[in-house]
């Protein structure tokens, strides 16, 4: 790993909003970036349907080019209505925040933000990765 501030590896706390006025939803994401490509997972509490109030998990796969990033979030399929979500955003100059938009083709769109957790989890993640 490069160790540069824009390396997305680590734990992020985020929130996404809905265009139609629903309450924003919070999530936690764990990411590992290698040479501009990253993957990871998220956990959040469902907001609608059978998933309301239940924990949802998803995997992430994406690419960062400079400050720009795109990624796809794929829910684990345990609940109807939760499938694939496309994200596009921009990383802050210091690598501590990501702002952007999410979309579900033909269904919904909204804003999202992610804030990097403290550097302690990042150091632990890098140490664990070095042993692999």
N, CA, C and O atoms as a Tinker XYZ file with bonds, in Angstrom:
   528  protein
     1  N      0.825000   -1.187000    0.000000    73     2
     2  CA     0.000000    0.000000    0.000000    64     1     3
     3  C      0.865000    1.244000    0.000000    63     2     4     5
     4  O      1.979000    1.241000    0.524000    81     3
     5  N      0.351000    2.288000   -0.582000    73     3     6
     6  CA     1.163000    3.483000   -0.743000    64     5     7
     7  C      1.293000    4.294000    0.533000    63     6     8     9
     8  O      2.321000    4.942000    0.731000    81     7
     9  N      0.304000    4.286000    1.398000    73     7    10
    10  CA     0.352000    5.080000    2.604000    64     9    11
    11  C     -0.010000    6.545000    2.377000    63    10    12    13
    12  O     -0.039000    7.328000    3.326000    81    11
    13  N     -0.286000    6.919000    1.134000    73    11    14
    14  CA    -0.666000    8.293000    0.848000    64    13    15
    15  C     -2.019000    8.608000    1.476000    63    14    16    17
    16  O     -2.819000    7.697000    1.684000    81    15
    17  N     -2.299000    9.896000    1.790000    73    15    18
    18  CA    -3.556000   10.234000    2.459000    64    17    19
    19  C     -4.792000    9.873000    1.651000    63    18    20    21
    20  O     -5.858000    9.666000    2.230000    81    19
    21  N     -4.681000    9.792000    0.329000    73    19    22
    22  CA    -5.846000    9.474000   -0.479000    64    21    23
    23  C     -6.108000    7.975000   -0.563000    63    22    24    25
    24  O     -7.121000    7.568000   -1.130000    81    23
    25  N     -5.241000    7.159000   -0.025000    73    23    26
    26  CA    -5.488000    5.718000    0.041000    64    25    27
    27  C     -6.760000    5.531000    0.868000    63    26    28    29
    28  O     -6.818000    5.966000    2.018000    81    27
    29  N     -7.768000    4.893000    0.296000    73    27    30
    30  CA    -9.071000    4.771000    0.952000    64    29    31
    31  C     -9.124000    3.678000    2.003000    63    30    32    33
    32  O    -10.142000    3.536000    2.680000    81    31
    33  N     -8.064000    2.904000    2.160000    73    31    34
    34  CA    -8.071000    1.798000    3.115000    64    33    35
    35  C     -8.383000    2.285000    4.520000    63    34    36    37
    36  O     -7.819000    3.269000    4.997000    81    35
    37  N     -9.291000    1.576000    5.167000    73    35    38
    38  CA    -9.650000    1.917000    6.531000    64    37    39
    39  C    -11.142000    1.812000    6.769000    63    38    40    41
    40  O    -11.893000    1.287000    5.947000    81    39
    41  N    -11.545000    2.324000    7.910000    73    39    42
    42  CA   -12.952000    2.301000    8.316000    64    41    43
    43  C    -13.530000    3.692000    8.082000    63    42    44    45
    44  O    -12.912000    4.703000    8.417000    81    43
    45  N    -14.720000    3.722000    7.503000    73    43    46
    46  CA   -15.413000    4.965000    7.193000    64    45    47
    47  C    -16.811000    4.936000    7.807000    63    46    48    49
    48  O    -17.467000    3.895000    7.828000    81    47
    49  N    -17.257000    6.083000    8.305000    73    47    50
    50  CA   -18.627000    6.235000    8.795000    64    49    51
    51  C    -19.352000    7.100000    7.777000    63    50    52    53
    52  O    -18.860000    8.159000    7.389000    81    51
    53  N    -20.516000    6.650000    7.347000    73    51    54
    54  CA   -21.202000    7.372000    6.288000    64    53    55
    55  C    -22.679000    7.540000    6.520000    63    54    56    57
    56  O    -23.265000    7.002000    7.459000    81    55
    57  N    -23.261000    8.315000    5.616000    73    55    58
    58  CA   -24.699000    8.554000    5.647000    64    57    59
    59  C    -25.138000    8.806000    4.209000    63    58    60    61
    60  O    -24.449000    9.485000    3.448000    81    59
    61  N    -26.290000    8.252000    3.849000    73    59    62
    62  CA   -26.856000    8.570000    2.550000    64    61    63
    63  C    -28.281000    9.063000    2.726000    63    62    64    65
    64  O    -29.001000    8.636000    3.628000    81    63
    65  N    -28.671000    9.977000    1.836000    73    63    66
    66  CA   -30.005000   10.560000    1.902000    64    65    67
    67  C    -30.791000   10.138000    0.672000    63    66    68    69
    68  O    -30.237000    9.707000   -0.339000    81    67
    69  N    -32.109000   10.280000    0.799000    73    67    70
    70  CA   -33.008000    9.940000   -0.290000    64    69    71
    71  C    -33.575000   11.218000   -0.875000    63    70    72    73
    72  O    -33.816000   12.180000   -0.146000    81    71
    73  N    -33.791000   11.241000   -2.185000    73    71    74
    74  CA   -34.336000   12.424000   -2.848000    64    73    75
    75  C    -35.784000   12.667000   -2.450000    63    74    76    77
    76  O    -36.244000   13.808000   -2.496000    81    75
    77  N    -36.512000   11.631000   -2.063000    73    75    78
    78  CA   -37.952000   11.796000   -1.791000    64    77    79
    79  C    -38.262000   12.097000   -0.326000    63    78    80    81
    80  O    -39.401000   11.914000    0.101000    81    79
    81  N    -37.295000   12.546000    0.442000    73    79    82
    82  CA   -37.564000   13.040000    1.780000    64    81    83
    83  C    -37.554000   12.035000    2.921000    63    82    84    85
    84  O    -37.904000   12.395000    4.045000    81    83
    85  N    -37.166000   10.794000    2.674000    73    83    86
    86  CA   -37.032000    9.844000    3.780000    64    85    87
    87  C    -35.882000   10.277000    4.676000    63    86    88    89
    88  O    -35.020000   11.055000    4.267000    81    87
    89  N    -35.879000    9.759000    5.915000    73    87    90
    90  CA   -34.782000   10.042000    6.832000    64    89    91
    91  C    -33.474000    9.484000    6.262000    63    90    92    93
    92  O    -33.481000    8.409000    5.663000    81    91
    93  N    -32.352000   10.194000    6.438000    73    91    94
    94  CA   -31.055000    9.667000    6.004000    64    93    95
    95  C    -30.723000    8.368000    6.737000    63    94    96    97
    96  O    -31.187000    8.142000    7.854000    81    95
    97  N    -29.929000    7.530000    6.108000    73    95    98
    98  CA   -29.501000    6.261000    6.705000    64    97    99
    99  C    -27.997000    6.296000    6.936000    63    98   100   101
   100  O    -27.253000    6.821000    6.108000    81    99
   101  N    -27.550000    5.745000    8.051000    73    99   102
   102  CA   -26.123000    5.679000    8.384000    64   101   103
   103  C    -25.570000    4.308000    8.045000    63   102   104   105
   104  O    -26.305000    3.321000    8.018000    81   103
   105  N    -24.266000    4.250000    7.785000    73   103   106
   106  CA   -23.596000    2.988000    7.509000    64   105   107
   107  C    -22.149000    3.063000    7.953000    63   106   108   109
   108  O    -21.614000    4.145000    8.195000    81   107
   109  N    -21.528000    1.913000    8.055000    73   107   110
   110  CA   -20.093000    1.809000    8.312000    64   109   111
   111  C    -19.503000    1.000000    7.173000    63   110   112   113
   112  O    -20.035000   -0.051000    6.814000    81   111
   113  N    -18.410000    1.481000    6.605000    73   111   114
   114  CA   -17.735000    0.784000    5.500000    64   113   115
   115  C    -16.292000    0.502000    5.886000    63   114   116   117
   116  O    -15.622000    1.341000    6.489000    81   115
   117  N    -15.823000   -0.682000    5.532000    73   115   118
   118  CA   -14.415000   -1.054000    5.689000    64   117   119
   119  C    -13.861000   -1.261000    4.292000    63   118   120   121
   120  O    -14.376000   -2.080000    3.531000    81   119
   121  N    -12.809000   -0.518000    3.951000    73   119   122
   122  CA   -12.254000   -0.556000    2.600000    64   121   123
   123  C    -10.778000   -0.933000    2.604000    63   122   124   125
   124  O    -10.050000   -0.649000    3.556000    81   123
   125  N    -10.357000   -1.572000    1.534000    73   123   126
   126  CA    -8.942000   -1.829000    1.284000    64   125   127
   127  C     -8.669000   -1.406000   -0.157000    63   126   128   129
   128  O     -9.296000   -1.910000   -1.088000    81   127
   129  N     -7.726000   -0.474000   -0.334000    73   127   130
   130  CA    -7.365000    0.020000   -1.660000    64   129   131
   131  C     -5.991000   -0.490000   -2.051000    63   130   132   133
   132  O     -5.064000   -0.511000   -1.241000    81   131
   133  N     -5.875000   -0.898000   -3.301000    73   131   134
   134  CA    -4.599000   -1.322000   -3.885000    64   133   135
   135  C     -4.498000   -0.736000   -5.285000    63   134   136   137
   136  O     -5.293000   -1.066000   -6.165000    81   135
   137  N     -3.518000    0.132000   -5.484000    73   135   138
   138  CA    -3.259000    0.712000   -6.802000    64   137   139
   139  C     -4.496000    1.335000   -7.444000    63   138   140   141
   140  O     -4.731000    1.154000   -8.638000    81   139
   141  N     -5.284000    2.061000   -6.663000    73   139   142
   142  CA    -6.449000    2.752000   -7.183000    64   141   143
   143  C     -7.724000    1.919000   -7.248000    63   142   144   145
   144  O     -8.801000    2.460000   -7.498000    81   143
   145  N     -7.617000    0.610000   -7.025000    73   143   146
   146  CA    -8.801000   -0.247000   -6.969000    64   145   147
   147  C     -9.090000   -0.558000   -5.507000    63   146   148   149
   148  O     -8.163000   -0.752000   -4.721000    81   147
   149  N    -10.357000   -0.606000   -5.140000    73   147   150
   150  CA   -10.675000   -0.917000   -3.754000    64   149   151
   151  C    -11.883000   -1.836000   -3.680000    63   150   152   153
   152  O    -12.713000   -1.896000   -4.587000    81   151
   153  N    -11.946000   -2.541000   -2.573000    73   151   154
   154  CA   -13.110000   -3.356000   -2.266000    64   153   155
   155  C    -13.326000   -3.302000   -0.766000    63   154   156   157
   156  O    -12.491000   -2.796000   -0.017000    81   155
   157  N    -14.447000   -3.827000   -0.349000    73   155   158
   158  CA   -14.756000   -3.788000    1.066000    64   157   159
   159  C    -16.177000   -4.234000    1.326000    63   158   160   161
   160  O    -16.810000   -4.891000    0.500000    81   159
   161  N    -16.662000   -3.857000    2.501000    73   159   162
   162  CA   -18.024000   -4.214000    2.871000    64   161   163
   163  C    -18.648000   -3.103000    3.699000    63   162   164   165
   164  O    -17.957000   -2.250000    4.257000    81   163
   165  N    -19.975000   -3.136000    3.765000    73   163   166
   166  CA   -20.716000   -2.157000    4.548000    64   165   167
   167  C    -21.741000   -2.863000    5.424000    63   166   168   169
   168  O    -22.130000   -4.005000    5.178000    81   167
   169  N    -22.156000   -2.146000    6.442000    73   167   170
   170  CA   -23.229000   -2.600000    7.320000    64   169   171
   171  C    -24.105000   -1.399000    7.631000    63   170   172   173
   172  O    -23.611000   -0.313000    7.934000    81   171
   173  N    -25.421000   -1.611000    7.552000    73   171   174
   174  CA   -26.382000   -0.540000    7.824000    64   173   175
   175  C    -27.675000   -1.160000    8.333000    63   174   176   177
   176  O    -27.841000   -2.380000    8.306000    81   175
   177  N    -28.577000   -0.325000    8.789000    73   175   178
   178  CA   -29.892000   -0.783000    9.236000    64   177   179
   179  C    -30.891000   -0.493000    8.123000    63   178   180   181
   180  O    -30.963000    0.634000    7.635000    81   179
   181  N    -31.658000   -1.495000    7.718000    73   179   182
   182  CA   -32.640000   -1.350000    6.659000    64   181   183
   183  C    -33.710000   -0.329000    7.000000    63   182   184   185
   184  O    -34.064000   -0.150000    8.165000    81   183
   185  N    -34.230000    0.351000    5.958000    73   183   186
   186  CA   -35.209000    1.409000    6.176000    64   185   187
   187  C    -36.612000    1.071000    5.677000    63   186   188   189
   188  O    -37.582000    1.686000    6.119000    81   187
   189  N    -36.737000    0.112000    4.773000    73   187   190
   190  CA   -38.047000   -0.156000    4.164000    64   189   191
   191  C    -38.326000   -1.650000    4.077000    63   190   192   193
   192  O    -37.415000   -2.475000    4.151000    81   191
   193  N    -39.595000   -1.979000    3.921000    73   191   194
   194  CA   -40.026000   -3.354000    3.690000    64   193   195
   195  C    -39.639000   -4.301000    4.812000    63   194   196   197
   196  O    -39.552000   -3.904000    5.974000    81   195
   197  N    -39.406000   -5.568000    4.449000    73   195   198
   198  CA   -39.025000   -6.595000    5.422000    64   197   199
   199  C    -37.705000   -6.289000    6.122000    63   198   200   201
   200  O    -37.434000   -6.808000    7.205000    81   199
   201  N    -36.881000   -5.436000    5.493000    73   199   202
   202  CA   -35.566000   -5.120000    6.059000    64   201   203
   203  C    -35.603000   -4.006000    7.101000    63   202   204   205
   204  O    -34.602000   -3.769000    7.777000    81   203
   205  N    -36.720000   -3.329000    7.244000    73   203   206
   206  CA   -36.797000   -2.196000    8.181000    64   205   207
   207  C    -36.357000   -2.618000    9.574000    63   206   208   209
   208  O    -36.904000   -3.549000   10.164000    81   207
   209  N    -35.354000   -1.909000   10.087000    73   207   210
   210  CA   -34.848000   -2.166000   11.425000    64   209   211
   211  C    -33.886000   -3.333000   11.534000    63   210   212   213
   212  O    -33.401000   -3.628000   12.626000    81   211
   213  N    -33.598000   -4.004000   10.425000    73   211   214
   214  CA   -32.694000   -5.163000   10.448000    64   213   215
   215  C    -31.351000   -4.801000    9.831000    63   214   216   217
   216  O    -31.268000   -3.901000    8.996000    81   215
   217  N    -30.311000   -5.496000   10.237000    73   215   218
   218  CA   -28.967000   -5.227000    9.740000    64   217   219
   219  C    -28.809000   -5.759000    8.321000    63   218   220   221
   220  O    -29.137000   -6.910000    8.035000    81   219
   221  N    -28.300000   -4.900000    7.436000    73   219   222
   222  CA   -28.027000   -5.250000    6.045000    64   221   223
   223  C    -26.526000   -5.200000    5.810000    63   222   224   225
   224  O    -25.841000   -4.308000    6.311000    81   223
   225  N    -26.023000   -6.146000    5.056000    73   223   226
   226  CA   -24.617000   -6.130000    4.672000    64   225   227
   227  C    -24.517000   -6.083000    3.155000    63   226   228   229
   228  O    -25.414000   -6.532000    2.441000    81   227
   229  N    -23.412000   -5.533000    2.681000    73   227   230
   230  CA   -23.173000   -5.429000    1.248000    64   229   231
   231  C    -21.671000   -5.434000    1.004000    63   230   232   233
   232  O    -20.884000   -5.130000    1.901000    81   231
   233  N    -21.284000   -5.782000   -0.213000    73   231   234
   234  CA   -19.884000   -5.691000   -0.623000    64   233   235
   235  C    -19.723000   -4.496000   -1.549000    63   234   236   237
   236  O    -20.673000   -4.080000   -2.213000    81   235
   237  N    -18.520000   -3.950000   -1.589000    73   235   238
   238  CA   -18.196000   -2.806000   -2.436000    64   237   239
   239  C    -17.041000   -3.159000   -3.344000    63   238   240   241
   240  O    -16.118000   -3.866000   -2.940000    81   239
   241  N    -17.089000   -2.665000   -4.577000    73   239   242
   242  CA   -15.969000   -2.768000   -5.508000    64   241   243
   243  C    -15.897000   -1.450000   -6.265000    63   242   244   245
   244  O    -16.901000   -0.973000   -6.791000    81   243
   245  N    -14.699000   -0.863000   -6.318000    73   243   246
   246  CA   -14.608000    0.422000   -6.983000    64   245   247
   247  C    -13.223000    0.798000   -7.445000    63   246   248   249
   248  O    -12.267000    0.029000   -7.342000    81   247
   249  N    -13.150000    2.018000   -7.963000    73   247   250
   250  CA   -11.905000    2.570000   -8.509000    64   249   251
   251  C    -11.796000    4.027000   -8.085000    63   250   252   253
   252  O    -12.776000    4.773000   -8.085000    81   251
   253  N    -10.566000    4.414000   -7.721000    73   251   254
   254  CA   -10.265000    5.813000   -7.431000    64   253   255
   255  C     -9.215000    6.288000   -8.411000    63   254   256   257
   256  O     -8.169000    5.659000   -8.567000    81   255
   257  N     -9.494000    7.405000   -9.076000    73   255   258
   258  CA    -8.537000    8.046000   -9.966000    64   257   259
   259  C     -8.346000    9.461000   -9.463000    63   258   260   261
   260  O     -9.217000   10.313000   -9.637000    81   259
   261  N     -7.201000    9.714000   -8.836000    73   259   262
   262  CA    -6.994000   11.014000   -8.204000    64   261   263
   263  C     -8.010000   11.194000   -7.094000    63   262   264   265
   264  O     -8.090000   10.379000   -6.176000    81   263
   265  N     -8.785000   12.263000   -7.180000    73   263   266
   266  CA    -9.803000   12.539000   -6.168000    64   265   267
   267  C    -11.173000   11.948000   -6.526000    63   266   268   269
   268  O    -12.073000   11.931000   -5.687000    81   267
   269  N    -11.337000   11.470000   -7.750000    73   267   270
   270  CA   -12.626000   10.940000   -8.204000    64   269   271
   271  C    -12.729000    9.445000   -7.921000    63   270   272   273
   272  O    -11.748000    8.711000   -8.043000    81   271
   273  N    -13.937000    9.000000   -7.539000    73   271   274
   274  CA   -14.114000    7.569000   -7.337000    64   273   275
   275  C    -15.498000    7.142000   -7.782000    63   274   276   277
   276  O    -16.446000    7.928000   -7.793000    81   275
   277  N    -15.585000    5.880000   -8.147000    73   275   278
   278  CA   -16.854000    5.227000   -8.458000    64   277   279
   279  C    -16.814000    3.856000   -7.805000    63   278   280   281
   280  O    -15.760000    3.224000   -7.735000    81   279
   281  N    -17.966000    3.399000   -7.329000    73   279   282
   282  CA   -18.021000    2.041000   -6.809000    64   281   283
   283  C    -19.431000    1.499000   -6.895000    63   282   284   285
   284  O    -20.404000    2.247000   -6.990000    81   283
   285  N    -19.515000    0.183000   -6.859000    73   283   286
   286  CA   -20.778000   -0.526000   -6.892000    64   285   287
   287  C    -20.972000   -1.216000   -5.555000    63   286   288   289
   288  O    -20.080000   -1.913000   -5.072000    81   287
   289  N    -22.142000   -1.021000   -4.958000    73   287   290
   290  CA   -22.490000   -1.682000   -3.702000    64   289   291
   291  C    -23.499000   -2.778000   -4.032000    63   290   292   293
   292  O    -24.553000   -2.516000   -4.612000    81   291
   293  N    -23.160000   -4.011000   -3.652000    73   291   294
   294  CA   -24.031000   -5.160000   -3.895000    64   293   295
   295  C    -24.496000   -5.731000   -2.566000    63   294   296   297
   296  O    -23.702000   -6.288000   -1.808000    81   295
   297  N    -25.795000   -5.589000   -2.286000    73   295   298
   298  CA   -26.352000   -6.138000   -1.049000    64   297   299
   299  C    -26.318000   -7.661000   -1.095000    63   298   300   301
   300  O    -26.289000   -8.258000   -2.171000    81   299
   301  N    -26.323000   -8.275000    0.066000    73   299   302
   302  CA   -26.190000   -9.734000    0.149000    64   301   303
   303  C    -27.419000  -10.500000   -0.338000    63   302   304   305
   304  O    -27.385000  -11.730000   -0.394000    81   303
   305  N    -28.497000   -9.812000   -0.690000    73   303   306
   306  CA   -29.666000  -10.466000   -1.265000    64   305   307
   307  C    -30.638000  -11.043000   -0.266000    63   306   308   309
   308  O    -31.571000  -11.746000   -0.655000    81   307
   309  N    -30.449000  -10.768000    1.013000    73   307   310
   310  CA   -31.310000  -11.342000    2.040000    64   309   311
   311  C    -32.705000  -10.710000    2.051000    63   310   312   313
   312  O    -33.650000  -11.316000    2.557000    81   311
   313  N    -32.845000   -9.489000    1.496000    73   311   314
   314  CA   -34.128000   -8.796000    1.547000    64   313   315
   315  C    -34.500000   -8.258000    0.169000    63   314   316   317
   316  O    -33.652000   -7.733000   -0.553000    81   315
   317  N    -35.790000   -8.396000   -0.192000    73   315   318
   318  CA   -36.281000   -7.836000   -1.452000    64   317   319
   319  C    -36.126000   -6.323000   -1.442000    63   318   320   321
   320  O    -36.264000   -5.676000   -0.405000    81   319
   321  N    -35.837000   -5.773000   -2.615000    73   319   322
   322  CA   -35.714000   -4.330000   -2.743000    64   321   323
   323  C    -34.320000   -3.799000   -2.487000    63   322   324   325
   324  O    -34.064000   -2.614000   -2.703000    81   323
   325  N    -33.412000   -4.649000   -2.030000    73   323   326
   326  CA   -32.023000   -4.248000   -1.802000    64   325   327
   327  C    -31.158000   -5.050000   -2.762000    63   326   328   329
   328  O    -30.995000   -6.260000   -2.602000    81   327
   329  N    -30.600000   -4.365000   -3.769000    73   327   330
   330  CA   -29.846000   -5.055000   -4.812000    64   329   331
   331  C    -28.527000   -4.322000   -5.059000    63   330   332   333
   332  O    -27.638000   -4.361000   -4.208000    81   331
   333  N    -28.385000   -3.668000   -6.187000    73   331   334
   334  CA   -27.145000   -2.984000   -6.556000    64   333   335
   335  C    -27.349000   -1.471000   -6.550000    63   334   336   337
   336  O    -28.386000   -0.970000   -6.985000    81   335
   337  N    -26.337000   -0.749000   -6.048000    73   335   338
   338  CA   -26.370000    0.713000   -6.007000    64   337   339
   339  C    -25.044000    1.228000   -6.555000    63   338   340   341
   340  O    -23.977000    0.780000   -6.136000    81   339
   341  N    -25.115000    2.171000   -7.493000    73   339   342
   342  CA   -23.926000    2.791000   -8.078000    64   341   343
   343  C    -23.614000    4.084000   -7.333000    63   342   344   345
   344  O    -24.517000    4.877000   -7.068000    81   343
   345  N    -22.344000    4.304000   -6.991000    73   343   346
   346  CA   -21.907000    5.511000   -6.283000    64   345   347
   347  C    -20.843000    6.227000   -7.111000    63   346   348   349
   348  O    -19.997000    5.586000   -7.734000    81   347
   349  N    -20.888000    7.566000   -7.113000    73   347   350
   350  CA   -19.862000    8.408000   -7.716000    64   349   351
   351  C    -19.574000    9.533000   -6.738000    63   350   352   353
   352  O    -20.494000   10.129000   -6.179000    81   351
   353  N    -18.296000    9.821000   -6.534000    73   351   354
   354  CA   -17.981000   10.868000   -5.572000    64   353   355
   355  C    -16.595000   11.430000   -5.729000    63   354   356   357
   356  O    -15.865000   11.113000   -6.668000    81   355
   357  N    -16.249000   12.285000   -4.768000    73   355   358
   358  CA   -14.946000   12.940000   -4.755000    64   357   359
   359  C    -14.386000   12.909000   -3.339000    63   358   360   361
   360  O    -15.083000   13.187000   -2.364000    81   359
   361  N    -13.112000   12.565000   -3.258000    73   359   362
   362  CA   -12.398000   12.519000   -1.989000    64   361   363
   363  C    -11.856000   13.919000   -1.695000    63   362   364   365
   364  O    -11.384000   14.607000   -2.600000    81   363
   365  N    -11.926000   14.333000   -0.440000    73   363   366
   366  CA   -11.355000   15.629000   -0.060000    64   365   367
   367  C     -9.845000   15.601000   -0.257000    63   366   368   369
   368  O     -9.240000   14.530000   -0.303000    81   367
   369  N     -9.241000   16.772000   -0.371000    73   367   370
   370  CA    -7.795000   16.874000   -0.597000    64   369   371
   371  C     -6.976000   16.137000    0.455000    63   370   372   373
   372  O     -5.925000   15.580000    0.140000    81   371
   373  N     -7.449000   16.126000    1.714000    73   371   374
   374  CA    -6.688000   15.468000    2.778000    64   373   375
   375  C     -7.069000   13.994000    2.961000    63   374   376   377
   376  O     -6.527000   13.322000    3.838000    81   375
   377  N     -7.994000   13.488000    2.141000    73   375   378
   378  CA    -8.356000   12.075000    2.200000    64   377   379
   379  C     -9.237000   11.688000    3.364000    63   378   380   381
   380  O     -9.363000   10.502000    3.670000    81   379
   381  N     -9.855000   12.660000    4.027000    73   379   382
   382  CA   -10.639000   12.349000    5.223000    64   381   383
   383  C    -12.146000   12.280000    4.981000    63   382   384   385
   384  O    -12.889000   11.840000    5.858000    81   383
   385  N    -12.607000   12.709000    3.807000    73   383   386
   386  CA   -14.043000   12.770000    3.552000    64   385   387
   387  C    -14.328000   12.473000    2.082000    63   386   388   389
   388  O    -13.534000   12.802000    1.200000    81   387
   389  N    -15.464000   11.851000    1.842000    73   387   390
   390  CA   -15.937000   11.590000    0.485000    64   389   391
   391  C    -17.359000   12.116000    0.385000    63   390   392   393
   392  O    -18.186000   11.838000    1.253000    81   391
   393  N    -17.649000   12.871000   -0.662000    73   391   394
   394  CA   -18.986000   13.375000   -0.930000    64   393   395
   395  C    -19.390000   12.966000   -2.331000    63   394   396   397
   396  O    -18.554000   12.940000   -3.234000    81   395
   397  N    -20.676000   12.640000   -2.529000    73   395   398
   398  CA   -21.101000   12.277000   -3.864000    64   397   399
   399  C    -22.567000   11.930000   -3.963000    63   398   400   401
   400  O    -23.375000   12.314000   -3.117000    81   399
   401  N    -22.903000   11.180000   -5.033000    73   399   402
   402  CA   -24.272000   10.784000   -5.330000    64   401   403
   403  C    -24.332000    9.273000   -5.501000    63   402   404   405
   404  O    -23.377000    8.653000   -5.969000    81   403
   405  N    -25.449000    8.694000   -5.124000    73   403   406
   406  CA   -25.722000    7.281000   -5.355000    64   405   407
   407  C    -26.937000    7.191000   -6.272000    63   406   408   409
   408  O    -27.745000    8.116000   -6.345000    81   407
   409  N    -27.053000    6.055000   -6.975000    73   407   410
   410  CA   -28.227000    5.870000   -7.825000    64   409   411
   411  C    -28.531000    4.387000   -8.000000    63   410   412   413
   412  O    -27.642000    3.537000   -8.031000    81   411
   413  N    -29.822000    4.119000   -8.112000    73   411   414
   414  CA   -30.323000    2.805000   -8.491000    64   413   415
   415  C    -31.014000    3.047000   -9.819000    63   414   416   417
   416  O    -32.017000    3.759000   -9.874000    81   415
   417  N    -30.495000    2.467000  -10.885000    73   415   418
   418  CA   -30.975000    2.746000  -12.232000    64   417   419
   419  C    -32.496000    2.607000  -12.309000    63   418   420   421
   420  O    -33.062000    1.570000  -11.963000    81   419
   421  N    -33.138000    3.677000  -12.771000    73   419   422
   422  CA   -34.574000    3.686000  -12.967000    64   421   423
   423  C    -35.409000    3.732000  -11.703000    63   422   424   425
   424  O    -36.633000    3.624000  -11.777000    81   423
   425  N    -34.778000    3.890000  -10.533000    73   423   426
   426  CA   -35.561000    3.811000   -9.299000    64   425   427
   427  C    -35.361000    5.005000   -8.368000    63   426   428   429
   428  O    -36.339000    5.653000   -7.995000    81   427
   429  N    -34.139000    5.310000   -7.989000    73   427   430
   430  CA   -33.917000    6.335000   -6.965000    64   429   431
   431  C    -32.508000    6.895000   -7.067000    63   430   432   433
   432  O    -31.628000    6.309000   -7.697000    81   431
   433  N    -32.319000    8.042000   -6.431000    73   431   434
   434  CA   -31.009000    8.674000   -6.360000    64   433   435
   435  C    -30.951000    9.545000   -5.110000    63   434   436   437
   436  O    -31.984000    9.901000   -4.542000    81   435
   437  N    -29.748000    9.880000   -4.692000    73   435   438
   438  CA   -29.584000   10.746000   -3.525000    64   437   439
   439  C    -28.121000   11.062000   -3.293000    63   438   440   441
   440  O    -27.259000   10.663000   -4.075000    81   439
   441  N    -27.843000   11.778000   -2.220000    73   439   442
   442  CA   -26.483000   12.167000   -1.857000    64   441   443
   443  C    -25.925000   11.201000   -0.811000    63   442   444   445
   444  O    -26.673000   10.529000   -0.102000    81   443
   445  N    -24.599000   11.149000   -0.732000    73   443   446
   446  CA   -23.954000   10.396000    0.342000    64   445   447
   447  C    -22.706000   11.126000    0.791000    63   446   448   449
   448  O    -22.142000   11.942000    0.063000    81   447
   449  N    -22.288000   10.814000    2.008000    73   447   450
   450  CA   -21.023000   11.321000    2.528000    64   449   451
   451  C    -20.375000   10.222000    3.361000    63   450   452   453
   452  O    -21.068000    9.407000    3.971000    81   451
   453  N    -19.060000   10.203000    3.386000    73   451   454
   454  CA   -18.303000    9.250000    4.195000    64   453   455
   455  C    -17.178000   10.014000    4.878000    63   454   456   457
   456  O    -16.519000   10.846000    4.255000    81   455
   457  N    -16.959000    9.730000    6.159000    73   455   458
   458  CA   -15.882000   10.364000    6.915000    64   457   459
   459  C    -14.986000    9.272000    7.466000    63   458   460   461
   460  O    -15.458000    8.318000    8.085000    81   459
   461  N    -13.695000    9.421000    7.237000    73   459   462
   462  CA   -12.723000    8.425000    7.688000    64   461   463
   463  C    -12.695000    8.365000    9.208000    63   462   464   465
   464  O    -12.642000    9.394000    9.883000    81   463
   465  N    -12.731000    7.141000    9.740000    73   463   466
   466  CA   -12.599000    6.946000   11.181000    64   465   467
   467  C    -11.165000    7.281000   11.586000    63   466   468   469
   468  O    -10.342000    7.595000   10.726000    81   467
   469  N    -10.859000    7.219000   12.865000    73   467   470
   470  CA    -9.517000    7.554000   13.351000    64   469   471
   471  C     -8.458000    6.706000   12.660000    63   470   472   473
   472  O     -8.771000    5.683000   12.052000    81   471
   473  N     -7.229000    7.126000   12.755000    73   471   474
   474  CA    -6.139000    6.411000   12.087000    64   473   475
   475  C     -5.797000    5.099000   12.778000    63   474   476   477
   476  O     -5.102000    4.273000   12.186000    81   475
   477  N     -6.251000    4.876000   13.995000    73   475   478
   478  CA    -5.944000    3.615000   14.690000    64   477   479
   479  C     -6.495000    2.405000   13.949000    63   478   480   481
   480  O     -5.754000    1.442000   13.752000    81   479
   481  N     -7.780000    2.404000   13.520000    73   479   482
   482  CA    -8.263000    1.248000   12.751000    64   481   483
   483  C     -7.510000    1.076000   11.435000    63   482   484   485
   484  O     -7.300000   -0.053000   10.991000    81   483
   485  N     -7.101000    2.180000   10.803000    73   483   486
   486  CA    -6.352000    2.089000    9.559000    64   485   487
   487  C     -5.017000    1.405000    9.801000    63   486   488   489
   488  O     -4.615000    0.554000    9.007000    81   487
   489  N     -4.321000    1.752000   10.874000    73   487   490
   490  CA    -3.038000    1.123000   11.183000    64   489   491
   491  C     -3.223000   -0.374000   11.436000    63   490   492   493
   492  O     -2.404000   -1.179000   10.991000    81   491
   493  N     -4.278000   -0.751000   12.138000    73   491   494
   494  CA    -4.538000   -2.167000   12.404000    64   493   495
   495  C     -4.856000   -2.913000   11.116000    63   494   496   497
   496  O     -4.415000   -4.048000   10.930000    81   495
   497  N     -5.622000   -2.280000   10.219000    73   495   498
   498  CA    -5.959000   -2.906000    8.943000    64   497   499
   499  C     -4.704000   -3.118000    8.107000    63   498   500   501
   500  O     -4.537000   -4.174000    7.498000    81   499
   501  N     -3.827000   -2.132000    8.072000    73   499   502
   502  CA    -2.584000   -2.258000    7.301000    64   501   503
   503  C     -1.680000   -3.346000    7.894000    63   502   504   505
   504  O     -1.053000   -4.101000    7.151000    81   503
   505  N     -1.610000   -3.430000    9.210000    73   503   506
   506  CA    -0.800000   -4.469000    9.847000    64   505   507
   507  C     -1.338000   -5.851000    9.525000    63   506   508   509
   508  O     -0.567000   -6.769000    9.244000    81   507
   509  N     -2.663000   -6.010000    9.562000    73   507   510
   510  CA    -3.280000   -7.297000    9.241000    64   509   511
   511  C     -3.044000   -7.657000    7.789000    63   510   512   513
   512  O     -2.776000   -8.817000    7.475000    81   511
   513  N     -3.141000   -6.671000    6.887000    73   511   514
   514  CA    -2.932000   -6.927000    5.476000    64   513   515
   515  C     -1.481000   -7.337000    5.204000    63   514   516   517
   516  O     -1.232000   -8.167000    4.330000    81   515
   517  N     -0.525000   -6.767000    5.939000    73   515   518
   518  CA     0.885000   -7.075000    5.738000    64   517   519
   519  C      1.209000   -8.514000    6.091000    63   518   520   521
   520  O      2.189000   -9.063000    5.586000    81   519
   521  N      0.407000   -9.141000    6.950000    73   519   522
   522  CA     0.658000  -10.519000    7.334000    64   521   523
   523  C      0.064000  -11.525000    6.367000    63   522   524   525
   524  O      0.332000  -12.722000    6.471000    81   523
   525  N     -0.743000  -11.049000    5.424000    73   523   526
   526  CA    -1.401000  -11.957000    4.468000    64   525   527
   527  C     -0.457000  -12.337000    3.361000    63   526   528
   528  O     -0.830000  -13.093000    2.464000    81   527
